[in-house]
């Protein structure tokens, strides 16, 4: 590994308490010769003192904008709107390669500034499998919230918790009625997490994956009480639920949780809503009769910030220890340039 200066930024989103690198893994990086600067953050689940004790330098929140040019800025969720030009290499979930709203503006910020986006969603092995992901916890929390909403026990606003506390609320009570649940994308990371949460809630879900969605039985889908969508589509597929399905009087479906949250993308398999929900208002009613509630929160794992950060960091640190121009990081860079070309952003537009 060449000399690496990582700059762990404060997350601009107020509900984001996760971190891509936990203090114990920060120590591994420092001991391996990585320079690691960590911004202070009042909301990060791990206090800055633990990073200092691991040998990290400390900086003020938001100071990455003036970090040394060779520093690689590391985060999870979206960047603030300023600066308009991004000059560094950034590692985070950009959500910019499927023509999501705002994606072109983000990529042009990199183009005009000469920076680069190494999107964590596209940090993959030779077979295209993600090397660091929050998928299990996203699926787990999506299914958990769907259960609580369906049972009338979802309390807003949502607050971060621990798995033990969440499991206590999930376990069925004597008064709880049985209901049916369907997990689509059941064999992936998110699907596995959803199945574990449903089992904790005393529900044996129906599990669909590629074999079932290739020839979709929509009436069977609508005959379930709860649907948890864990499919991350990479190519266009027919939608699982359509607007006309919501008005089907035979629809039994009452609670829909979209873990994937591809709203606004042409690859969205649930094009029945136009905006996500959030911690303040986690469930939104899409139809009054028959009732249908939507949960579509795009940072679900932050509700279990300690557990999800620890798992993600354990995977990511292995890749950061091998940071370089080839391999998975080279594929990330190639995918960035591909996305720019698809939007008509030419190499000549880049400065620096």
N, C-alpha and C positions, 0 to 999 in steps of 0.2 A: 504493500500500500504506500502511495506517495504521501508526503506530508499533508495533513488534513486539518483545517480549522473549521469546526462545526460551531454554529451559533444557534442555540435553542431559543426561539423567540416566545414571548408572551402571546397567548391566543387572544385575538381581538374580540371574539364572540364571548359575551358575558356568561353564557351557560356552558362554556367548554372548560371542563376541569381536568381533562386527560392530558397526557404528555407522551410524545413518541419515545422518550428515553427516560427511564426511571433512575434514581440515584445510584443503585447498585450497578446498573449497566453503564452509567456515566463513569463510574470508577474503572470499569473494564476498558473503556475507550481511553481514558487518561493514562492508564498504566500501559496501554499499547502505543502511546506516543501521540495520540490525537490531542490537539488543543481544543478544548471545549469551553465555550462561553455560554452562560445561562442567564437569560433575562429574569429579573424578579417578576413575580406574578402573584397577585392577591388571591387568585382563584385556582391555581394549579394544586392538585391534590397532594403533591409532595412539596414541603416547604423549601425555600431556597437554601436554608442552612444545611440541608442534607446534601445538596450539590456542592456547596462549599467544602463540606467535610470530605467529599469524594475527589477533591482536587480541581474543581472547576473554577474558572474566573466568573465573576458576577458583573452584570450590566443592568442598566435601567430598562424597564419595559419600553418596547418600541424603538430602542436604539439600534436595531439591526440596519436601519436605513443608512447609517453612517459607519457600518462595520467595514473592516478592511475588504478590499475588492476580492481577495482570494477566499474569503470566508463563504462557506456554504450555509445558507439560512435554512434551518430545520423547523417545521411546524406541522400542524395537522389540518386545520380548517382554513377558510378563506383569509386573504390578506385584507388589510384596510384599503380604502379607496386611494389613499395617497401613500407614497409618491406615485405620480402618473407614469413614470418610467422606472422600470425594474432592472437594475444593473447587475445583480448578483445571480448566482445559481441558487435556486430554491427547491427544497424538497417538501412537498405537502400534497394533500388531496385537492387537486385543482378543479375537478369536475368540469373540464373544458374541452373534452375530446369527442363529445356526443352532441355538439351543437346545443348545449344547455344555455338558457338565458344568461347573458353576460360573458359567455366563454370567449367570444371574439375579442371583446374589449380587454379581457385579461391577457390573452395571447399577444395582442398588440402592445400592451404595456411592456411585455418582455422584448418584443421586436424593437420598439423605439429606444429601450434602454440598453439593449445588448445582453440582457440576462437570459437565463434558461430555466425551464421548469422540468424537474425530474419528478414526475407524478407518481406518488406511492401506489396508486391503483394499477400502474403498469410496471411495477417492479416485479418481474416474473422470471421463472426459470426457463430452461430450454423448451419445456413443453407448454409454456404459457400459464403456468400455475402461479398464483400470487405467493410471494415470499414473506410478506408481512401483512396481516389483515386483522380487522376487528370483527370479521363476519360472524363468528360464533356468538359474540356478545350482542351484536346487532339483532340477530335472530332471536336470541334468548329474551332480550328486552322487548322486542316487538311482539312476540307471542305473549309475554307476561302482561304487557299493557292491554293487549286485546282481551285476555281473560278477565282482567280486572274491570275493563269497561263493560264487557258483556254481563258480568255479574253485578254491575252497579257499584263497584268498589274502587273505581279509579278516582283518586283525589288530586285536584289541581289547586295550585300549580305543582308540577312535578319537582321533586328535589332529589339530589344524589343520595344514594344509600349503599348498603352492602348486600352481597348476595344472600347472606343469612337472613337479613331483615326482609328482603324481597320475597324469599321463599316462604317465610312465615305468612305473608299476605296471600301467597298463591295457593297454599294448600286448601283443599275444599273444606267448607263448613257443612254442618248437617243440613242447613237450609238451602244450600246451593243446588239448583236443578242441573241435571246433566245436559250437555249440548254437544254438537258435533263440530269438529274443526278440520280444516284442510290446510296443509302446508304445501305450497308449490315451490319447487326447487329444493325438495326435501333432502337431497343427497349431498348438497354443498355445505360449506361451513355455516352459513346463516341458517340453512334448513336444519342442520344438526342442532344448533342452539335453540331453534324454535321447538323442535321435538322434545328436547330436554325440559324446557320450561313447561310445555303442555303436560308432560308426564308428571312433573312436580305438582301441577294443578289437578291431577287425577283424570286427565283427558288422554285417550288413545287416538291420535289424529290419523286422518287419511293422508297418505304421503304420495305426492305426484312429483315426477321429474321429467326428463326429456321424453321418455316413452309415452307418458300420458298427455303431455302438452303438445306433442307432435300431431296428435289427432284429438283435439280438445273436446271433451264431453261437457259442454257448457251447462246444460240442465243439471248434470251431476254436481258441477261446481256450485251453482246457485242453490242447490239443495242442502248445503252446509250452513250452519249458523255463523261460523267464524272462518274467515280466510286470512292466512298470513302469506304474503307474497315475498319470496326470498330469491326470485330469479333476477340475475344480472344479465340482461340481454346484450349481446355484442353485435348482433345482426337483426334486422327488422323481422318481427314475427307478428302474426295476427294477435290482436289484444285479447287478454283473458276475460276482461269484463268491459262491456260497452255501455254507452249511455242508455240504449234501449233496454238493456238488461236490468237497469236500476228501476225501470217502470214496469217490469214484469210482475203482475199480481201474484204469480206463483213463487216468486223469489222468497226463499227462506233465509238467505244471507242477511245478517243483521250487523255484523262487525267486520270491517275490512281494515287490515293493517298492511301497509305497503312499506316493507323494510327497505326496499331498494331506493325509493324516492327518486325516480327518473323523470319527475314532472317537468314538462317543457321539452323533453327530448323526443325525437322521432322514434326512439327505441323503447319508449314507455309502454309497458304491457298493460297498464291500468289507466288509460287516458280518460278517466271520469272525474278528475279534479284538476284544478289549475294552480293550486298553491299548497305548500306543506303546512302541517300543523306544528305547534311548538310546545315548550314546557308550560307556558301559561295557559294555553288552550289546546291540550293534547288531542282531543277528539272533536271532530266537526260533523254535524249531521248533514248528510248528502240528500237524504229523502226522509220525508215525514211518514209516509204511508206506502208500503210497509217501511218502518224505520230502518235506516242504514247509517251507521257511524263510521267515519274514517279516522284512522291514526296514520300519520305520515310525517314522522320526525326524523330529520336527517343527521342527527348526532346521538342516536340512541345509546351507544356504549358509554357516553359520558355520564349516564345515570348510575353506572357502576364504574367510576373512574379509576379506582385503585386496581381492581381485578383486570379490567380491560387494558389499562396502560401496562401493567406488568406483563401480560401475555404478549402484547404487541411489541414492547421493547425487547423482550427476549429474542424475538425473531429478527427485528430490525437491526439490532446491534451486530449480529453476525454479518449482515450485508454491509454495514458501515465499516466494519473492520477490513472489508475487502473493497472499499470504495476506489473506483478507478474509471478509466475511459471505456473499458470493455465490459463484457458479461452483462449482468442484469442492468447495471447503470448505463451501459452503452445502449441497451435496448430502450431504456427510458428516454434517453436523449434522441434516439432515432424516432420514437413515437411522437415526441414534441415537434420535431421538424416536419414529420408527416402531417400532424394536425395543422400546423401553420400553412403548409402547402395546400391542404384541402380548403382553407379559408382564403387562399390567394395571397398569403403573406409570404413574399419571396425572401430568399436569403439576402438579397441586396438591401433589404429594409433594415437589417440588423446592424447595429453600430457596435464598435468596440471589438 
